[in-house]
């Protein structure tokens, strides 16, 4: 999916310079420490959550509703 998206960006000449991002498969996955789990839910008044995290999530929901799980589409 990401490779097709990069091709689309190149085709539409979205950027003036070449895209140089390397895409490679996961080889390892590390579970975050417990205090990172559900950070937004546990820290709703934290400044980063309010000014960056929530607006970013809302933009994602507006732009890519087809990528959301059914239970997330209602929120």
N, C-alpha and C positions, 0 to 999 in steps of 0.2 A: 504494500500500500504506500509506504513512504517513497519508494523509488518512483512509482507512478506520479506521485505528487511533485517530486523534484523535477521530473520530466515536464510536467505541466508548467511549473514555474519558469523553467528554461524556455519552453515553447512560447509562453506569453511574454517573455522578456521582462519579468517583474522587477528584476534587479539589474543595475547597470554593470555590475561586475560578476564574474563567474561564481557559482555556488560551489564551495569547496568542502562542505560538510561530508564527513566520512560516515557511511552507514554500514554497520556490521551486526551480526547476530549476537544475542546475549550469550555469554559463556558462563557467567555466574550471576546469582541474584542474592542480595543480602537484605534480610528483613531489618527494617529500622528499629531503633531502640523503642521501648514502650512509650516514652514521653513524646515521641513523634507520631504515634498512632492517634488518629482522630483529632489532630492538632486544632483544626479549624472549629470543630464541634466543642472542644474543651476550652477554647480561647476565643470566643466570638467577639470580645471587646478589644482584642489585641490589635494594635494599629496596622500592622502588616496584613492581617487577615481582612480588616475592613477596607483598606485602601488598595490592596493588590490582589489578594487571593480571591475574594468574593467577586469583584468586578471581572477578573480574568475568567472565572468559572461561568459567570453570566454571559460573557461574550462567546465563550465556547458553546454554551447551550443554544444561544441565538444563531450561531453560524453553522453548527453541526448537530442539529437535533437527531438526525438519522444515526448518529454514533452513540447515542445515549441508551442506557438500559431502560426498559419500560418504566420501572419504578422511579427513575430519575427524571423522566420527561414531565411528570406532574408537578415537580417542585420548581 
